[in-house]
Amino acid sequence: MIGESVPMLDSLARVTGTLDYMINLRLPNMLVGKIVRSQSPHAKLLKVDITNALQVPGVIAILTGADLGANAFYGAGIKDQGVVAVDRVRYVGEPIAAIAAESLDAAEEAELLIDIEYDELPAVFDAQAAIQAGAPTLHEKFPNNIFKHAKLRHGDLDVAFAEADEIFEDTFTSPPAQQASLEPHVSAAQWDGERLTIWTASQAPFMVRKTLSEIFGIAPEAVRVIVPPLGGGYGGKGHIRIEPLAAAMARKTNGRPVKFALSRAEEFVTVTKHAASITLKTGVKRDGTFTARQVTLYWNGGAYADASPLLVPAGMVRSVGPYRIPAVHVDSYGIYTNLPPAGAYRGAMSSQTTWAYESQMDIIARKMGWDPLEFRMKNLFVSGDRFATGEELRDVHFVECLEASAKGLGAPSSPALLPEGEGKRGRGYGVMMKSTVATSKSQARLKLTDDGMVTLFTSTVEMGQGGHTTMAQITAEALGVPLSAIKIIGPDTAITPFDSTTSASRSTSMMGNAVVAACGSMRKKLFELSAPLLETPPDQLRTKNGFVVANETSISFGDILKRNNLNELNEAGEYSTSLGLDPETGQGVSTPHWHQGAGAAEVKVDTETGRVTILRYSAASFAGRVVNPRMAQLQNDGNVIFGLGPALMEEIVFDGGQPTNPNLADYSIPSIRDIPVELTSICIESDEGEMHGIGEMTLPPVAPAIANAIEDAIGVRIKDLPITAEKILRALREKSQP
Amino acid sequence: MILNVNGSRHEVQEGTRTLLEVLRDDLGLVGTKEGCGVGMCGACTVLVDGRPISGCLILAEQVVGKEILTVEGLEKNGQLHPIQQAFIDERAFQCAYCTPGFILSTAALLNENPNPSEDEIREYLSGNLCRCGSYQNILKAVLRAHQRV
């Protein structure tokens, strides 16, 4: 059960190609949806004329801003994004209209006939340029384009910097990137009177339900959200994307369903990873301890706030790092620009912040003459320490994670020096510390039928992480039934109970605990019902393998129901946390537990070409208690491999707001040839045995570990992701010709 | 026109459509996936006369008279193909959107080279992308499969 490496429950469907992804959905009378997008980064819409487009045979309806009511705006915290643009567009690719047609050909023909007139406005693409006086304003409510400013104030910074022997100030940057799940965003919607059903590839079905109920002014229960297994999410499907547009389009088709499936190019203008510029000012003493840190983060949120009002404060917490620093101040700014909206990207915000603080660790260590590994070990948080938010840290294992990573790398390669012409070898390390969602709730429902079968109703989204298999294993152990007796249903908001979201590696912990609670209630009920039959008091009973067991007798779950004339038993469980920080000081409790991971890299740098080869990589994450060891290790390994993308190759290049590489030919993601020659990883467990998610922990350390290894190898420091061969060669040239 | 798919003849409408579209939309063979639409990700890999081809890059009419194999054609008598079994045994997938393409590329590789080295596997499978990052287990699955095929 827990601790067993069972294969994913639906493995057969996964290798036979029969898993029912959204893209396969076909409904009777279904129409094809097509989005008409802005070609301007910032303009007033003078005209959107659909007269001719409506004449195209096969076109059923066209949605424009004129159809929208006053509530047709959405966003997490700031409702600034229209279902389609109303009178103004703010990025290239923003939906202006949508077409529902009998065929894609008809929709594409109609698209050409929609007459759009723009009145161009000045545009701004860089976050720090957008906050300068005189920069164009995107939303009148935020004249300086700063839509979120999260603050953390801990200790007296001036005093603490005055105590430092050395002060380091460095800026690290990350470009916009794309989550690039191989399955694109796909949503289908159908209205039946005032009831809406939406099928969507989303990580957050209940967020979709709430948003749609608000937009259309109907009860949440009138919106049914069904989520099939996802072909990857990585945060890109973590908030509202095309669901409002699909639902608004379907409102105009007389009850016929409409399905939208985005092209790869559309993916690049639908959601991105926040470009970030992060400045760290850090004071250290000669004894190797810290006195102070000041962090300033500029997050490029794109044209709409989207999830950023939640992510910018999370990025604040995630920017400090896993080290004891007495005084910490952080200013985290979410900024509008005329780029596509930004959202979570696997290891949300930590991918950018860990790049910054772990790179600076090596800069400091090298300048001060300290060993980077020892410097980290000396300062890493241990349980009982207090974080910059004031909260006490418990069950933290950063030291073990880093030790395990370093150990996994093995003895230094021999010989240390490569033969002439084969480049230079170096080692580097990275540690990450990440919060999960502070306030969230998970509910689970269990149904036991008189044939002994158990159905778990859960809104955890299966997106390849093995969430459903994990929940089945937890059920099997907590209820005492064989795995083969368990069936999982969901997410379907009409029948599966509430869950905040499948993101931030929260499901194993939050939904896992809800499942444990539901199993506890079910066992209690079974004990009550079987006690008379077994002539044993309830408190002396236990469950095993689908039976309630007394000292010498036992009875199957199914027979307990039959003997009590019951067809089924239903029990529910819930787990929630309600935490948070003071908005002015950033003091409070930021997370129910901490995400902890580390990585160690050995690289080879070809000084002629700038090419970096990852010879060995060793990663560790803290898992508390591992539910499925082989799947957990696959998550660990997968995070490292995913992390090679932002570290070495991924960047969306915009030219005047237009993405120039929105395809998988010009935007590279790691292939099997890019993976480390040797890759190992482990999950660390603790005696407390609290189950943690591990969907992100080994990703953020990858980029800084590689950059640190490169400096170890060739003595140059790259501060701007991705670490390309060109940047390395340029740095080598600058070093040799100062 | 007639297409030979997984050992059966299928009459399909003529027209300039990609093999991927015809397989998915006309024949309902939805195991083959579109990932990028430009032949870079390998999610739509099918075998044409034993060679791996991106279904999104080739027109259906170009493969008339050839033998097309999709993931649906791998099982024999309800038994998984050894490569499919090896992918399960080695946990060589997460979201699995890329898996049919990887399995078919592996089938083509093992046809051409029954005993590939790790480097040869990396080279051959470099046209199939897995965003979840399951490559290490995919390598193991291919090594396991070649012992069985």
Contacts between the chains, C-beta under 8 A, distances in Angstrom:
chain1	res1	chain2	res2	distance
A	5	B	91	7.8
A	7	B	88	5.4
A	7	B	91	6.6
A	8	B	91	7.8
A	8	B	93	8.0
A	11	B	88	4.7
A	12	B	80	7.6
A	12	B	88	7.6
A	14	B	93	5.4
A	14	B	96	3.7
A	14	B	99	5.8
A	15	B	80	6.8
A	15	B	84	4.1
A	15	B	85	7.9
A	15	B	87	5.0
A	15	B	88	5.9
A	15	B	93	7.2
A	15	B	96	7.4
A	15	B	99	5.9
A	15	B	103	6.6
A	16	B	31	6.8
A	16	B	71	6.5
A	16	B	72	7.4
A	16	B	74	7.6
A	16	B	75	6.6
A	16	B	80	7.4
A	16	B	84	6.7
A	17	B	30	7.1
A	17	B	31	2.2
A	17	B	32	7.1
A	17	B	33	7.9
A	17	B	70	7.6
A	17	B	71	3.9
A	17	B	72	6.4
A	17	B	99	7.3
A	17	B	100	4.1
A	18	B	31	6.6
A	19	B	96	6.1
A	21	B	33	7.7
A	21	B	97	6.9
A	23	B	30	7.7
A	23	B	33	7.0
A	23	B	34	7.6
A	24	B	30	4.6
A	180	B	131	5.8
A	181	B	95	7.4
A	181	B	97	7.7
A	181	B	131	6.0
A	182	B	33	7.1
A	182	B	35	4.4
A	182	B	41	6.3
A	182	B	43	5.6
A	182	B	95	7.3
A	182	B	97	4.3
A	182	B	98	5.6
A	182	B	129	7.0
A	182	B	130	7.9
A	182	B	131	5.4
A	183	B	33	7.5
A	183	B	35	8.0
A	183	B	95	7.2
A	183	B	97	5.0
A	229	B	95	7.7
A	230	B	95	6.4
A	231	B	33	7.4
A	231	B	95	4.9
A	231	B	96	7.5
A	231	B	97	3.3
A	232	B	94	7.8
A	232	B	95	4.3
A	232	B	97	6.3
A	232	B	131	5.2
A	232	B	132	6.1
A	234	B	131	7.2
A	263	B	37	6.4
A	264	B	35	7.5
A	264	B	36	4.9
A	264	B	37	5.6
A	264	B	38	7.5
A	463	B	95	6.1
A	464	B	93	7.7
A	464	B	94	3.7
A	464	B	95	2.8
A	464	B	96	6.6
A	464	B	97	7.9
A	464	B	132	5.3
A	465	B	94	6.7
A	466	B	94	7.3
A	630	B	91	5.2
A	631	B	91	6.5
A	634	B	91	5.5
A	634	B	94	6.5
A	634	B	134	6.3
A	634	B	137	6.2
A	635	B	94	7.8
A	637	B	133	6.4
A	637	B	134	7.7
A	637	B	136	5.2
A	637	B	137	7.5
A	638	B	94	6.3
A	638	B	132	5.0
A	638	B	133	3.3
A	638	B	134	6.1
A	639	B	133	6.8
A	640	B	133	7.1
A	641	B	133	3.2
A	641	B	135	5.9
A	641	B	136	7.5
A	642	B	131	7.0
A	642	B	132	7.4
A	642	B	133	4.7
A	663	B	36	6.4
A	663	B	37	7.9
A	663	B	38	5.6
A	663	B	40	7.3
A	664	B	35	7.2
A	664	B	36	4.0
A	664	B	38	6.8
A	664	B	40	4.2
A	664	B	41	5.3
A	664	B	129	6.9
A	665	B	36	7.6
A	665	B	38	5.5
A	665	B	40	4.8
A	669	B	129	6.0
A	669	B	131	6.2
A	670	B	133	7.1
A	670	B	135	7.9
A	671	B	126	5.0
A	671	B	127	7.9
A	671	B	128	7.9
A	671	B	129	6.0
A	671	B	135	7.9
A	672	B	121	7.8
A	672	B	122	5.2
A	672	B	125	5.0
A	672	B	126	5.8
A	672	B	128	7.4
A	672	B	130	7.7
A	672	B	135	4.4
A	672	B	138	6.8
A	672	B	139	7.1
A	673	B	122	5.2
A	673	B	123	7.2
A	673	B	126	4.6
A	675	B	135	5.0
A	675	B	136	6.5
A	679	B	136	5.7
